[in-house]
Amino acid sequence: MAKKTVKIPPDPFVEWFRSSSPYIHAHRGGIFVIYFGGEAVADGNFPSLIHDIALLQGMGIRVVLVHGARPQIVERLALRKAEMRYINGLRVTDDAALACVKEAAGAVRVEIEALLSLGLANSPMAGAKIRVVSGNFVTAQPIGIHDGVDYCHTGEVRRIDSDAIHHVIASGAIALIPPLGYSPTGEVFNLSAADVARSVAVSLGADKLISLLEGPALKDSRGRTITNLIPRELESILKRRRGMSEELRQHLKGAIHACRRGVKRIHLLRRQMDGVLLRELFTRDGVGTMLTAEHYEEIRTARIEDVAGILALLEPLEESGILVRRSRELLETEIERFVVVELDGMIIGCAALYCYEKENTAELACVAVHPDYRTGGRGDLLLDHMEQQANRLGIRRLFVLTTRAAHWFRERGFSGLPVKALPVAKRRLYNYQRNSKVFIKDLA
């Protein structure tokens, strides 16, 4: 007597942890440069951010931290009854201001190192044993005199000692880099932390540059976070949006610069969101804006290694009777007929084309999109892709057999016809028990 299978409801934590495993594997060994301003350090939730950074390092990610210190500098300037002057958007760092910059950068560095050193048994970082290394990794030069204004100790990045940073992170330590630069003559310069982070990421050939920003997320006209962009799209946004804050504008320009100089992915995240690093890095869609050289979602011809992903997509539809069941063996022999939608390494959509050349007709089959992505127009993208492919093959008509999606196909130009309208070879295989509806579309 066969044992009865009892279905246990999925545990949300277990499901999330399993779904994050591809990203855990993909990120291991990667170089992540993470930027945050002094505002993050002053926030009461900063220990939680440090805990998440420690988690990344514990997962085998090579972490470089670049921090700012603006509120800490402003506080010290106020105590000295001084201020940082800005002319043409650039800081003027005189002797008094430089003293405050050095004090603030040192204090922030110590606070970060202290939090990363925490390892008490009753703390979230129990047993972490993280080493932090800071140093003179950045060679700088003065901005100099512009339009008659001497910017004194305000500088710009001249060179990054990437070999030294590689050595630090290869040893398992976190590299911590302040917004300071040093010259061969022993001078100290006040630098933009965001510029330092970008320069470090480019110099290291980092896998990711992650910027934790203070302002709101980058949104579209409907108020939704823009999740993925390529440089030319971001440049278009910068041209259109005149009311954007100068700080965000500079971050976006810097992201474009880094992307075009080899940093694979740039993530722009809202710093105030709790767990923003984990949400962005270990979920499919993330929570911020990611800039890549090319779109990380594509429609392409299926390969044999895609079989498992296609099966995972089709099986729920087969079990519910929407699609006819296909074995792995059959799918492997027919894989060249399939196209897939791949999103960040995951198969989220597929379709297949079966040609009947004698009648200049083809069957569109196995049209499927992952439930989480059915509102993004991917079904239409798949249909358009398959119609173009059919046209290239000289096909003049597409037909589908469906039991549940009649209205979807009718809305896209398919017309219902009797079974006898099918190609002869397909008509012989028609399953009258399923009683699928036949819809046909003439291609232009």
Buried (B, 14 or more C-beta within 10 A) or exposed (E): EEEEEEEEEEEEEEEEEEEBEBBBEBBEEBBBBBBBBBBBBBBEEBBEBBBBBBBBBBBEBBBBBBBBBBBBBBBBBEEEEBEBBEEEEBBBBBEBBBBBBBBBBBBBBEBBBEBBEBEEEEEBBEEBEBEBBBBEBBBBBBBEEEEEBEBBBBBBBBEBBBEEBBEBBEEEBBBBBBBBBBBEEEBBBBBBBBBBBBBBBBBBEBBBBBBBBBBEBBEEEEEEBBBBBBBEEBBEBBEEEEEBEEEBBBBBBBBBBBBEEEBBBBBBBBBBBEEBBBBBBBEBBBBBBBBBBEEBBEBEEBEEEBBEBBBEBBBEBBEEEBBBEBEEEEBEEBBEBBBBBBBBEBBBBBBBBBBBEEBBBBBBBBBBBBEEBEEBEBBEBBBEBBBEBBEEEEBEBBBBBBEEBBEBBBEBBBEEEEBEBBBEEBEEEBEEEEEBBBBBBEBE
